[in-house]
Amino acid sequence: MFNRRSSRLLLFSLAALSLFARARTSAQQTPAMGEVRLTADTQDERDSGVWIDGKYAGYVKELKGNRKIMLPAGEHEISIRQAGYKEFTKKVVIQADQIQTVSVVMEADTKEIYPGADAAQLRVDIRPKRAAVYVDDGYLGHGSDFGGRFHSMLVSPGKHHLKIMLAGYRTYETDINVTANQKSEMKIVLEMGSNAPSAP
């Protein structure tokens, strides 16, 4: 026959076992993670956009500290893009609690077609500045490349489709029609919300 002390001890033991089982279940449900660190030698490489498994993550030089790349164990594909360069793609196999370093080396794309001498100059103030910028479905850079006093994008005269994307924000899309040697400005503030599917 249990006395009060025995009953309390039994209840305490049952509670401890329950907590242990919950902690174990939680640990099993949390995927094992590993880290990827990107290194780059040139400014263009450091400013290049990063896609992980088809989703935009930011640009090379910012993906550290509280924005470091942490991925579940297993195989992942990392793509690095920059206007005027061929896409850099690398598959990595992540192991739990391990750090992998990927050296980013961008190769110039000699087939890239640049706007001519009559290009329009478009200055775009984008918030957040780390958002990916596309013109006619081609990645051009991130927001901070095209705003402020000394930054702008050059586009050939005519109609173009502008798309701004960042995970956690609603994708912004608009058509622009520019004339030769035109200078113009835009301000775009992305709204928080679910993002559209990954950009090409």
C-alpha positions in Angstrom: 0.0 0.0 0.0 1.4 3.4 -1.0 1.7 6.2 1.4 1.6 9.9 0.4 5.4 10.1 -0.1 5.3 7.0 -2.4 2.5 8.4 -4.4 4.3 11.7 -4.9 7.4 9.9 -5.9 5.5 7.8 -8.4 3.8 10.9 -9.9 7.2 12.7 -10.2 8.7 9.7 -11.9 5.8 9.4 -14.4 6.1 13.2 -15.1 9.8 12.9 -15.7 9.4 10.0 -18.0 6.7 11.9 -20.0 9.0 14.9 -20.4 11.9 12.7 -21.5 9.7 11.0 -24.1 8.5 14.4 -25.4 12.1 15.7 -25.6 13.2 12.6 -27.4 10.3 12.8 -29.9 11.0 16.5 -30.5 14.7 15.7 -31.2 13.7 13.0 -33.6 11.4 15.5 -35.5 14.1 18.2 -35.7 16.2 17.6 -38.8 20.0 17.4 -38.3 21.6 20.5 -39.8 24.9 21.4 -41.3 26.4 24.7 -42.5 27.6 25.9 -45.9 30.1 28.8 -46.1 30.7 30.6 -49.3 34.0 32.2 -50.2 34.7 34.5 -53.2 37.7 36.5 -54.3 36.2 39.3 -56.5 33.6 42.0 -55.8 31.3 40.6 -58.5 31.5 37.1 -57.0 30.7 38.5 -53.6 27.7 40.4 -55.0 26.3 37.4 -56.8 22.9 36.0 -56.0 22.6 32.6 -54.3 19.8 30.1 -54.9 19.6 27.0 -52.7 17.4 24.1 -54.1 15.8 26.7 -56.5 15.0 29.3 -53.9 16.7 32.7 -53.6 18.6 33.0 -50.3 20.4 36.4 -50.7 23.8 37.4 -52.1 27.2 35.8 -51.3 28.8 38.3 -49.0 25.7 38.7 -46.7 25.2 34.9 -46.0 27.1 34.7 -42.7 26.4 35.4 -39.1 22.7 35.5 -38.4 22.1 34.8 -42.1 24.5 31.9 -42.4 23.4 29.0 -44.6 22.0 26.1 -42.5 20.7 23.1 -44.4 19.2 19.7 -43.4 21.4 16.7 -43.8 21.4 15.4 -47.4 22.1 16.6 -50.9 21.4 20.2 -51.9 22.1 22.3 -55.0 23.6 25.7 -54.8 23.4 28.1 -57.7 25.2 31.4 -58.0 24.1 34.0 -60.6 25.4 37.4 -61.7 24.6 39.4 -64.8 27.4 39.0 -67.3 28.6 35.7 -65.9 27.7 32.0 -66.5 25.8 30.4 -63.7 27.9 28.6 -61.1 26.2 25.4 -59.8 27.5 23.0 -57.2 25.9 20.0 -55.4 26.8 19.5 -51.8 26.1 16.7 -49.4 25.4 18.1 -46.0 26.3 16.2 -42.8 24.9 16.9 -39.4 26.9 19.5 -37.4 29.5 19.8 -40.2 30.7 22.9 -42.1 31.3 22.8 -45.8 33.1 25.5 -47.7 32.2 26.3 -51.3 34.6 28.5 -53.3 32.6 30.6 -55.7 34.3 31.1 -59.1 32.3 33.0 -61.7 33.2 32.7 -65.4 32.4 35.6 -67.8 29.6 35.0 -70.3 30.9 36.1 -73.7 27.5 35.7 -75.2 25.9 38.2 -72.9 24.2 41.1 -74.8 24.6 44.5 -73.1 22.5 47.6 -73.7 23.9 49.9 -76.3 24.9 53.6 -76.1 21.3 54.6 -76.3 20.3 52.7 -73.1 17.9 54.1 -70.6 19.1 54.7 -67.1 16.7 53.5 -64.4 17.4 54.1 -60.7 15.3 51.8 -58.5 15.1 52.3 -54.7 14.1 48.8 -53.4 13.3 47.8 -49.9 14.5 45.3 -48.6 17.7 46.0 -50.5 18.7 42.3 -50.5 15.8 41.4 -52.8 16.6 39.7 -56.2 16.0 41.9 -59.3 15.0 40.4 -62.6 14.5 42.1 -66.0 12.8 40.1 -68.7 13.2 36.9 -66.5 17.0 37.4 -66.4 18.6 37.9 -63.0 20.3 41.3 -62.9 21.4 41.7 -59.3 20.1 42.6 -55.8 18.3 45.7 -54.8 21.2 47.6 -53.4 22.9 47.5 -56.9 20.3 49.8 -58.4 19.4 52.5 -56.0 21.0 55.5 -54.3 23.0 58.3 -55.8 25.6 56.2 -57.6 23.7 53.1 -58.7 21.2 52.4 -61.5 20.4 49.8 -64.1 20.9 50.2 -67.9 18.1 48.8 -70.1 17.7 49.0 -73.8 14.9 51.2 -75.2 11.5 49.5 -75.3 9.2 47.4 -73.1 10.6 45.3 -70.3 9.2 43.2 -67.5 10.6 44.0 -64.0 10.3 41.4 -61.2 11.5 41.8 -57.5 11.6 38.7 -55.3 12.6 37.8 -51.7 11.5 34.9 -49.5 8.9 36.1 -47.0 7.7 38.9 -49.2 5.1 39.2 -52.0 6.7 39.3 -55.4 6.5 42.6 -57.2 6.0 42.6 -60.9 5.5 45.5 -63.4 6.1 46.4 -67.0 8.2 49.4 -67.9 8.5 51.2 -71.2 11.6 53.3 -71.7 12.9 55.5 -74.4 16.5 56.0 -75.6 18.7 57.8 -73.1 15.8 58.3 -70.7 16.6 58.8 -67.0 14.0 57.8 -64.5 13.5 56.7 -60.9 11.2 54.2 -59.1 10.7 53.3 -55.5 9.5 49.8 -54.7 8.7 48.5 -51.2 7.9 44.8 -51.0 5.0 43.7 -48.8 5.4 41.0 -46.2 3.6 37.8 -47.1 3.8 34.5 -48.9 6.2 34.5 -51.8 5.4 33.4 -55.4 7.2 30.3 -56.8 10.9 30.6 -57.3 12.1 32.8 -60.1 13.9 31.1 -63.1 
